[in-house]
């Protein structure tokens, strides 16, 4: 799964720490998400999409036809 988290965070002028605080997670979680090393729970994906006022589908991009970890 790919995401636009870093792009949206930078566009909003937010630090990783600020985004983490708004989403209720650690800065390390944001770093892992931005590097594509971690797929969020549906609850976290929802929380992050609400921070940017966009849909989950606009923030997280599912790789179709890939492995189960995509």
Secondary structure, DSSP 8 states (H G I E B T S, - for coil): -EE-HHHHHHHTT--HHHHHHHHTS-HHHHHHHHTTS----HHHHHHHHHHTTS-HHHHEE--TTS-TT-
